[in-house]
Amino acid sequence: MALRRPGLRRAAGPLLFAAVPLGFLAVFFLWPVAAIVRLGVVEGGLAAVWSEAGTWGLVGFTLGQAAAATVVAVLAGLPVAFLLARVRLPGAALVRAAVLVPFVLPTVVVGLAFRSLMPDGGVLAIVLANAFFNVAVVARTVGGLWAHLDRRAEDAARALGATRLRAFTSVTLPALTPAIGSAAAVVFLFCATSFGVVLLLGGARYRTLETEIYLRTVELLDLSGAAALSLLQFLAVVAVLVAGAIARRRREGAQELRGRAEVARRPERGEWVAVALAYGVLAALAVPVVALVVRSFSGGFAGYAALNTTGYRGSLQVTGVEAAVNSLRAATDATLLAMVLGVLASVALVLLGRSGLRPGFVEGVDTALMLPLGVSAVTVGFGYLITLDALPGDLRTSPVLVPLAQALVVTPLVVRTLLPVLRSVDDRLRQAAAALGAGPWRVWREVDIPLAGRSLVASAAFGYVVALGEFGATSFLARPDAATLPVVIGRLVARPGELNNQMAYAACTLLMLVTVVVAIAVERLRVPGVGEF
């Protein structure tokens, strides 16, 4: 039985809070995914697709490029994690913001940035672009633990005669292994479900399960085949999520942690090599961004001026400016919805943790809320197309569908940003307020909300920029006359005409500038050392 009897009454309120985000999840995630499973299994698509020789080639390439990108991201992220965690140097906040920028850049922006460096695309471009996205995941996940590891064990090993490298490999690295495993699982998941990068850099030569699902749905109208591939991808995602959850649990409870101020110091001797490597990685991350900006001015300001048109010979049904307005409107609606759902979910999880429920039940609710973050956005968008006609008004043709899909992606990010902050609030403050006569609601208003306010704003800004650049589900769902800017960029790249290319690069540069500003704001607002993003 999940509930302990003394906690039944205390759990009733939190469960009501959780009912709203879980209900949203059931309708706009579980139902579409269940429909994909039914279409893939019941209608025979599963057996047909899995028997095709090309399917396993797709699986092999999907997993292979994801594994390669994960290795590159981990190797590049570890020196940056050291810089963030153990080095006391000026400009640390700027470094953290610089690391975050690639993670929140829209996929089409990164795809075009690497295309400007590697016009022919190919496997190497795909691997490097996916690694570019995910260096931040490794740096912040590993650095978050590294910043709190007690440094005295490593110093003791050095005092006993171990070299700096030996002390690291025998003391520090084993302690970091759970965090590295957790980060690697998340990076692998993101790379295996990468869509925009593979679509722009792989072309017709290199396809993953993600792009094949899109091709079969949009161009071949093979819905049962696309459903079978979605099911295969979903099973792989669940396996990676389980592995990541196990690694995260080990990371959370394995070490005696200390405050960051006690472990950060000026580098010594060989540590400067790691610092130099970290700044080298940061410089490498800046190269595609600079290349994108330079490419956007290859025709002067023609690309920027053309954003007020529909492109070369009317390639689009909306102008670039109208697409930008559509993006802003959809991202605003998605962020507002995601904030409501994310705050309710975070509050519910905090209260459930104190209510007497078994920890496994609370972890199960938390994991359920994270599922949309790991499942392909293309799969979710495809699921909407085959299910939501059953709801009143046929949502498949409604403009609200894009914000709903984007909110599904943003809500887990809000929870992961806000929940650790709420859990870190000193319970003695709540007890003191209650002892002075404050009721539960006033305790939340006077204690939790002020302490979590900065993270609340940071999570909203973070969610907004992610929604603004969402491409996978939106490419399925946005109508041509209401396309968002990332969708317009994808369409411009696929159509002939130099003006279209110039427009695409100009639009990417503007999206990137917005992302940089928001990333800096998020870094200034976040609570140091708390949260996963």
N, C-alpha and C positions, 0 to 999 in steps of 0.2 A: 504494500500500500504506500503510495507516494507521500501521503500526508501523515504526520504524527498528530495524534488526537489533540494534544494541547494547542497545536498551531492551527487548527481548523478555522477558528473564528478570525485569528490574525491574518490568515491567508485569503479570506474571502475578498477583502478590498483590493489587495494587489492583483488577484486573479481577474477582477473586473477591469483594472487598468490594462492588464496584458491582453484581455479579450479583444480590444480594438485593433492593435497591431497584428495580433494573430489572426483575427478575422480577415483583415486586409490581405495578409499573407495567404490565407486559404483560398480567397477568391481570385487574387491577381497573380498568384504564383503556383500553388499546389494544383489548382484546377487546370490551368494550361499545361503544366508538366504531366499531370495524369492523362490529359487528352492526348498528349504526344505519345505516352506509353501505350495507350489503347490503340492509337492509329498505327504505331510501329509494330505491335505484337498481334493484335486481333486481325488486322486487315492484311497481314502477310508481308508487310514491308521488311520486317526484321530478317526473316529467313532469306529473302531475295537479296537484300543488300549485303548481309554478312557472307553470303556465298560468292559475291563478286570479288575477283582477285584485286581489283583496284581499291576496294575498301580498306584492306589491310595495309596497302601502300600509304593510303591517307593516314591511317592510324600510326604507322611507323614514322612518317614525316612529322605529324603533329607532335608525337612524344619526343622524337629526336631533336627537333628544333627547340622544343620547350626545355629539354634537358640541357642542351648546349647553352641556351640563353641563361638558364639558372646557374650553371657553373660560372659563366662570365660575370653575372650579377653578384654572385657570392664573393668571387675573387676581387672584384672591384669594390664591393661594399665594405669588406672587412677593414681596409685601411681608413676609410671614411668613418666607420664605426669607432675605430680607435681615436681618431681626431675629435669626434664629438664627445666621446666618453672620458678619455684620459688626459686630454691636452688642455692646458689653460693658456689660451692665446687670445689676443684681441680679435674681434669680428666673428665670434662663435655663432651669434644669432644669424648673421648674414650667411654663414656656411650652412646652417640648418635650413634656412629658406632656400638656398641654392640647390640643396639636395632634394627638397620637396617638389620644386618646380617640375622636373621631368615626370614625376609620378602623376601629377594632376593635369598635365598637358593633354588635350584631346588626341586621340589616336591618329586622326587624319593629319594633324599638325606634325606629329612625329614622323608619320609615313612620308609626308612631303619633304620634311627636313632631311631625312636620309636619302630620299630620292634626288634631292639637289646635290648630295655628296656622291651618291652611287646611282647614276641615271639608269643603269641596267638592272638595278635591284638584285634579286637572287637570294640564295640561302644565307650568305654572310650578312647581307643587309638586314634580313629578317631577324637573324640572331642578335646582331648588335642593337637593332632598334628595340627589340623586346627587353634586352638587358638594360638599355638606356632607361626605359620606363621603371625598372624594378631595383636599381641600385639603392633608391631611397628606402625600399622595404627592408633590405638587408641592413643598411646603415642604421636605421632608426630602431628596428627590432633588436638587433644584436647590441647596438650602442646603448639601448635602454637598460639592458641587463648589465653590460660591461661597466656602465657608469656607477653601478651600485655594488659591484663585487669588492669584497674586502681585499685591499692591496697587500695586507701584511703577509699572506701566504706566499705570494710571489716574491716579496722582499726577503722572506725567510729562506726560500730556495736559493736566491742570489747570495745570501750571506753564507750558505753552506757550500758555495763554490760552483753552483750551476751557472752556465752562461745565460745571457739574456734570452736567447732563442730557446734553450733547454727549459728555462723557467716558464716561458710562454707555452711551449708544447706540452709540458708535464703538469702544469698547474692551471693556467688561465684557459687554455683551449678546451680541456675537458669540462670546465665549468660553463663555458660558452656553448658547448655542443647542443644542448636543448634549444637555445635561442637560434642557433644557426639552422638546426633541423626545422624549426617552426617557420623561419623566414624562407628557407628553401622550398618548403611545401607550398607556401603562399605564392612565391614567385613562379614555381612550376605551374600552379593552377592558373595564374594570370596569363602566362605565356602559352599554355595549351589552349586557352579560350580566346587568344588574341584574334581580332577581326580586322580592324582598319589597317593595321600595319601589314598583315599578310595580303590583304586585298590590293593595297597600293604597291607593295614591293614584290609580291610573288607573281602578279599578273596571271596569265593562263598556264604558266609552267609549274608553279608551286602552289599547291592548295592544301589546306588543313581541313579537319572536320568542320570547323566553324565556317569557313568560306564555302565548303561544299554544300552545307545545309542551306546557305543563302542562295547558291547557284541553283540547287534543285527546286527550291521554293519559288524564286522569282522568275527564273528563266526557263526551267524545264517543267514546272508545275508538277513535279514528282513529290507529292505531299507525304505519301507513305514511306518513300525512301528517305526523305528528309527527317521524318519522325524517327525512323530506325537509327539514323546517324545521331540524332539528338539524344536518343536513349543510351546509345553507346557512350556518348560524351558525358552524359549525366552520371552513369555508373563510375566512370573514371574520376569525375569531380567528387563524388561522395567518398571514394577511397582516399583521395588526397586530403579532403576535409578531415576525415577521421585521423589520418596520420598527423596532420597539422595540429589537431586538438590534443592528441597525445603528447606531442612535443611541447605545446604551449603549457599543458598541465605540469609537465616536468620542469619547464622553465620557471613557472610561477612559484613552485614550492621547494626547489632544490637547494637554494643558497641562503646563507646569512647575508643580508644586504646592508649597505651603509650609504649615507648621503653622498651625493655627487661631489660636494665640496671637499670631502675627505680623500677622494681618489684622484681628482684632476690636479695636474701639476705641470710645470714646464718640462718639455721633453729632455731626455738625457742621451747623449752619445748615439747609440744605434737606433733609438726611437725616432731620431730625425729622419731616418730612411722611411719609416712608416708614414711620417708626416708628409714627406716629399711625395710618396706614392699617393697619399690621399689628395693632395693638391693637384697632382697629375690627373687623377680621376675626375676631379671637379673641372679641370681645364678641358678634358676630353668631353665631358657632358655639355660644355658650352659650345663646342665646335658645331654640332648640327643646328643649334639655335642661331648662331651667328650666320651660318650658311643659308638658313631660311630667310633671315632678314635681308642679306645681300641679294639673294635670288629674287626677292619681292620687288627690288628696285632695278632689276635688269633692264626693264623698259622704261626707266624713269618712274613717273607717278601714274603711268597709264593704267596699271592694274588697280590702283586705289580709286582712280577716277571712274573706272568701269564698274565699280561696285554699285553704282547708281543705275546700272543697266541690267538687262537680262543676258548679257554675255554675247559672244560672237554669233551673229545670225539668230538671235533669240534662243539660245541653247536652254534657257531656264524659263519657268513659268512665273518666277518672282525675281525681283532685283536682289542684289547682294544686301542692300540696306534693309529691304523687307524681310529677308531671311534672318538678318541679325536681330530685327525686332521680334520675329517669331521665336528665335532662340531665347532672347531675354524673357519673353512672356512665359514660355514653357518652363524655363529654368526657375523662374519666380514661383509659379504654381507648384512645381515639383518640390521645391525647397520648403515652401510653407507646409505642404502635406507631409513631407518627410520629417520636418521638425515636430509636428504634432505627434506623429507615430513614434518617432525616435525618443522623444521626451517621455511619452507614456510608457514605452517599453523599458527605458532606463529606470524610471521611477519604480515600475512594477518589479524589475529584477532586484533592485536594492531592497524593496520591502519584502519580497519573497525570500530573500536571503536571511532576513531577520525573523521570519514568521514561523519557523519550525518545520518548514518543508525539508525533505531530504535533499542534500546538495546535488545528487544526481538528477533530480527533477528540475531544479533551477538551471543546471548546466544544459539540460535538454531543451528548455525554453530558449536559452541564450543561443545555442547552436541552431535551432530552428530559425531564429531571426536572422542568422548570418547566412543561411543558404542562398538567398538571392545574390550575395556578393560573389559566390563561387560559381554559380551556374551561368552559362553563356547568355549574354544579352540577346544574341541572335535567336537562341532557343526560346527564350521568353517571348520575344516579339513574334516568332513563328507560332507559339502556343496561343497568343492572343488572337491571331488571325483565324484559328480553327475553333475557338471557343466562345468569344465574347459576343457573337451574334445572338446567343441565347438570352442575353440580358436585355431589358427594355431599352428600345431605341437603337439597338445594334451599335455598340460602342466602337466597332471596327471602323466606322466612318466618322466618328466624333473627334473633334479637336482635343478633347480631354484625354484621349488615349495616350498620347506622347508624354504628358506630365505624369500620368499614372505609372507608365513604364519607367520613367526616370526616377520617380519617387521610390520605386521598388529597389533601385540600385543605390540610391542615396541613403535610405533609412538605416541600413547596417553601418554605414560610415558614421552617421550621427550617433548611433548607439556606442560604437567602439571609441568614439572621441569623448562622449559625455559620461558613459557608465563608469570608467575607472576613476573619474574625478568625484562623482557622487559616492562611490565606495570608499574613497580615501578621506572623506570628511570625518574628522575626529568625533566619534559618537559621544564623547563627554560634553561637547558643545550642545548637542541635542538634549542630553540628559539635564544639563544645567537650565536650558530654556524650559523644558518640561517641569523641572522643580520650581521654577518661578511662576508656573501657572499657565504656560502657553500650551494650547491644544496641538494636536498633530499637524493640522493645516498651517497654524501660525509658525510652528517649528520649521516646516518646509519653507515658508515664506521668509522667515527672519534669519535662518541659518543656511540651509542648503542652497537656495536660489542665489543669494549674494555670492557665496563661495564658488558656485558653478557658473556664474554669469558670464565670465570671460570665455570659458569653454563652450558655453551655449552659443555665443556669437561666433566663435571660431568654427564650431561644427556647422553652423548655418552657412558661413562663407565657404568652407571646404565643400559642403554639399552643393552649393550653388555653382561653383566652378566645375565640379564633376558633371552636374546636370547640363550645364552649358555646352560641354564638349562631348556628351554622350552620342555615340554613333551607331552602335550595334543594333539595339532595339529600334531606335528612331529611324534608321534606314528602312526598316520594314514598315513602320507605322505612319510616318509623316506623309501626308498627301502632297502631290507635286505643287499645288497652289498654296501650301502652308509649310513648305520645307524649312528646316532649320539650317543654320550656317554650316555645321559639319556635313550635313547631307548635300547641301549645295556645293561644297568644296569637292566632295566625292564625285558628284555629277560633272563638275567642270573639268576635272582631271580626266574623266573618261571620254570627253568629247573633243573633237579636233579644234584647232585654232589657237594661235599663240596668245591671243587676248584672254581666252579662257584660262590658260595656264597662269598668266599674270594675275588675273583675278583670284585664282585659287591661292597663290602664294601670298597675295596681299591680305586676303581674308584670314589665312593661317597666322600671319604676323599679328593682326589685330587680336585674334583669339589668344595668341600667346602672351601678348602684353597684358590683357585682362587677367590671365592665369598668373603671371608673375606678380602683379599687384595684389591679387587675392592671397597667393602663397605667402607673401611677406606679411600681410595682415594676419593670417592664421598663425604664423610663427610668433608674432608679437602678442597675440591674444591667448595662445594656449598656455596651460599651466605647466611650467617646466618639469620634466621628468614624469609626467602623468599622461596616460593615453597611449594609443597605439599608432596614431598618425600625426 
